[in-house]
Amino acid sequence: MVTFIYLLIATHLLFVGATCPTLCNCDLKDAIICRGTSIKDIGSLLLPSNFTYIHIMETLATEITDKSFGNMPVTLRLRLEANHLTSITRNAFKSFPHLKSLKLTDNKLKTLPAGMFDSLISLEQLFLDKNCLSSLHPNLFCCLQHLEELILNRNQLTSLPDELLKNLTKLISLNLSRNKISHLPMSIFSSLTKLKKLFLYDNQLVTITSSAFNKLGELLDLALYSNSIQFVAQDAFYHLPKLQSLKLSKNKLQLLPYGLFLHLPQLSTLTLYDNPLKELPDVLFGKMENLTSLWLYNTHLTTIPNFVFCNLTNLQLLVLTRNAQLDSLPKEAFSGLNNLLELSLHSNNLSSIDNDVFQNLQLLEKLSLYSNNLKVLSENMFYNLTKLQILHLNNSNLHTLPGQIFQELPSLQMVYLHSNPWACYCELTDFKMWFQQNQNKVYNPMSLVCDTPFTLSNISVLAAGESICHYTTAKQNNLDTTANSQTTSNIQSTYSYNNIEFTNVKTQPISYTTSPTATTWETRTIKNTVFFVMIPTTAIQDLNAGVLKPIPYVSNVPYNKIIFFLHLFNTVLQMFALFLCSVLLVLMRRLNNYFEGLTEPVVLLRILIPLDPVP
């Protein structure tokens, strides 16, 4: 019995070895793989007929003829990938009666003869991508009634015949992307009632008509991005009740028709970015409970209509960035987005945001407002964002912030405030107090530096100390004025200003500006002596009001420059000393070499000052 088993195994091995061509590999069960540049003619391989899977790739074969394959009654999959095929005869695949999948990817085919697929009545997959096809015969696929997947991307197709897909009633996936198609025949997809995936991206389509997709009731995925679409009919997507993904980005759409997305209840992905959209209609989106993300960046939008997103109740991510003309947001712009987790509004030109624009975003966790032109924000801007964790306000031209603006954000983990021109005046005092107590919540806190006034320029807001602003109360003694005598010229009082006592001062009405740095020349009579003093007008105003805001002494000595030049001078000295040491070492080295070559004692003076040679 054991001998019989050994004989069977040996017979099987001999059979397999005898049926596998020299340039091929038959290690996989029921499969043969032939590859390499040594193969120039597929017919010369003499492929056996007992394999269900045949893979021929990366050869120098240029054609497939009627004689390239013998009878292949059991072959189900044939892959002729990455060869140099330029021509295929009409009956080249006639010997594959049960073929299910044919892959001709990455060859150099320019045309396909009519009827070449007529014998493949069981074919379910056909790959013709990465070729040079510029046109297709109207009846090329007429007999492929069982075809479920047709791949034609990465060719040179400019148009499609009206009858090309007429008999492909079982087609599920169609890929026509990366061609040069500029027009879709009116009824090109009318027979594809079971189609679920349609890829038309990266073509040259200009218009989407009403009837383009009206028979595709089972469609789930529609990719139209990277075309030149300028117009979409209002009802172009009305008959796609099961559509889950719609991509319209990178086109030339300036306007979207009213209610364009009203009848897409199953939509979960929608992209509209990289379109020159000027405005959005008031009604655009229908009820889309599955839509979780919406991308609307790189447009020409100037504002967002109120309630435009109100039907997107389950949206979690909204991207409205890099819209150079978007400068304002109305109060109800984000109304209805109760489940939004992340809102990106960065890299716009926002200068005006309504105080209540974020009031309904109670679940928001991340808000990006950086790279805008905000300048100032109201104290209650973020008052209802109790879940907010990350806030980006950097590079937004902010000069100051209210001290209480972050107080109502209990979940705040990090706020980005760098690259803003902070104005370090009294208005920043309250914010600075919050800043000092919450440095761990501010990204790179030392990067917040003063832009104005000039004396504090490039000084850290934290390091500015009491120079920003501090208040004192002036002493006010012996007021002799009465209720009937309110003229400032008769007020007798004593004031203290920078440790100088002003007694019996006759003050006069003074005009002043609100600029904290503006100054004015004023005349004061003090004990019958006239002085000309230059006092900031805000100090004069507070002096007359009885409350003085002393101007902190700020030295005009440029200590920073002095320290810089001292460091520079020290560095130069060190470099000079290093140079002298190097020269000395070279001289010592030369002296050492000289002594090593001597065999007799010498006088040092003789070495340093050679004597004249004896004549």
C-alpha positions, 0 to 999 in steps of 0.5 A, a space after each residue: 500500500 505504501 509503495 502504491 502511494 509513493 508511486 501516485 505521488 511521483 506520477 503527480 509530480 512528473 505530470 506537473 513538471 511536464 505540463 509547466 512551461 520553462 519560463 513559468 511558475 506553477 507552484 500555486 494550485 491550479 495557477 500558472 504565472 509567466 513573467 520576464 522580458 525573455 518572453 516575446 511571444 505568448 503563443 510560444 509558451 504552449 500553455 497547458 489547458 488544465 489551469 484555472 488561473 493564468 497570469 502573464 506579465 512584464 513581458 515583451 509580447 506585443 500582440 495576441 492572435 487567434 493562435 496564442 492560446 489553445 483550448 482553455 475549457 477550465 480557465 476562469 481568470 486571465 491576466 495579461 498585465 504590464 506587457 507591451 501589447 499593441 494589438 489583439 485579434 477579434 477571436 483571440 479569446 474564443 478558446 475561453 468559454 468560461 472566463 470570468 475575469 479578463 485583465 488587460 491593464 497597463 499595456 499599449 492598446 490604442 484600439 479594440 476590434 469589434 466583437 473581440 469580447 463576443 465569445 466571453 458571455 460569462 465574463 464578470 470583470 473586464 479591466 482595460 485601464 492604463 492603455 491608450 484607448 481613444 475611442 470605443 466601438 458602440 457594440 464592443 460590449 454588446 454580449 457581456 450581459 453578465 458583466 459586473 465590473 468595467 474599468 476604463 480609467 487612465 485612457 485617452 477617451 474623449 467621448 462615449 457612444 450612446 449604445 456602448 453600455 446598453 446591454 450591461 444591465 448587471 453592471 455594478 461598478 463603472 470606472 471612466 476616470 482620468 480620461 478626456 471625456 467632455 460630454 455625456 450622452 443623454 441616455 448613456 447610463 439609462 440601462 445601468 439600473 443596478 449600478 452602485 459605483 460610478 467614477 467620472 473624476 478627472 475628465 473634462 466634463 462641463 455640464 451635468 444635465 437633468 437626465 444624466 443619472 435619473 435611472 441610477 436608483 441603486 447608485 451609492 458612490 458618485 465621483 465627479 471631482 476634478 472636472 471643469 463643471 460649470 453648471 449642474 441642473 437643479 434636479 440632477 441628483 433628485 433620483 438618487 435616493 440611496 447615494 452615500 458619497 458625492 464628490 464635486 470638488 475641484 470644478 468651476 462651479 460659481 453658483 449652486 442651484 436652489 435645493 440641489 441636495 434636497 433629495 439625498 437622505 442617505 448621503 454620508 460624504 459630500 465635498 464641494 471644496 476648490 470651486 469658485 463659489 460666490 454664494 450659497 442659496 438659502 436652501 441647499 441641503 435636505 435632511 441628511 442624518 448620515 452626513 458627518 463631514 462637509 468640506 467647503 474650502 478654497 471658494 470665493 464665498 463672502 458670507 454664509 447664509 443663516 440656517 443653510 446647514 440647519 438640516 445637517 443635524 448629525 454633522 461632526 466636521 465642518 471645514 470652511 477654510 482658505 476662503 480669502 473673501 469670507 469676512 463675516 458670519 451671521 448669527 444663525 450661520 451654524 444653526 442646527 449643527 447641534 452635534 458638531 465636534 470640529 469647526 475649521 474657520 481658519 485662513 479666511 478674512 474674518 473681521 466680523 463675527 456675531 456674538 452668538 454665532 457659536 451659541 448652539 454648538 454645545 458639543 464642539 471640541 475643536 475650533 480653528 479661527 487662526 489666520 484671520 483679521 479678527 482684531 478684537 473679540 467680544 467677552 461672550 464669544 465662546 460663552 456656551 462652548 462648555 465642551 471646547 478643548 482646543 481653540 486656535 486664535 493665532 495669527 488673527 491680528 488680535 490686539 487685545 482680549 477681554 479678561 473673561 473671554 475664556 472663563 466659561 470654557 471649563 474643558 479648555 485644554 489648549 489655546 493658541 494665541 501666538 503671532 498676534 500684535 498684542 497692544 500692551 496697554 491698560 485694556 490688556 490688564 484683565 487678560 494678562 491676569 488670566 494668562 498668568 494663572 493659566 499658562 499651562 493652557 496657552 501654547 508656547 506662552 513666551 511667544 506672546 509678545 507686545 507689539 505696541 507701545 514701542 517701549 515694550 515692543 518684542 517684550 513678552 506679555 508675561 515679562 511686561 510686568 506692571 509696565 502695562 498699566 497700574 492705578 493709583 488714587 490721587 490725594 485730594 485736599 481742601 476743595 473750596 469749590 461749591 455747587 454753584 461754582 463749577 468752573 475749573 478755573 477756580 478750583 483750589 486743590 493739592 495734587 501729587 504727581 510723580 512725588 511732586 506736590 502741586 498746590 493752589 493750582 489754577 486748572 483750565 479746561 484742556 482738550 485732549 485725545 484718547 490716544 494713550 501716547 499723545 502728549 500736549 504742552 500745557 501751562 501751569 501756574 504753581 505758587 505764582 511761577 509759570 512752568 511749561 511741562 509736557 504731560 500725557 493728555 490722559 494724565 491731565 484728564 485724570 488729574 482734572 477728574 481727581 484720579 491720576 494714572 501715573 505714567 511709569 518711568 521708562 528709560 530711553 537708554 537703549 540697554 538692549 543695544 548696549 548689551 548686544 555690542 558688549 557681547 559683540 566686543 567680547 566675542 571679537 576679543 576672544 576671536 583675536 586671542 584665539 588667532 594669536 594663540 594659533 600663530 604662536 602655536 605655528 611658530 612653536 611648531 616650526 621651532 620644534 621642527 628646527 631643533 629636531 633636525 640638529 645634531 650639535 648644540 646651537 645658540 638660540 640667538 643663532 637660530 632666530 637671527 641667522 648670521 651672514 654667510 662667510 665669504 
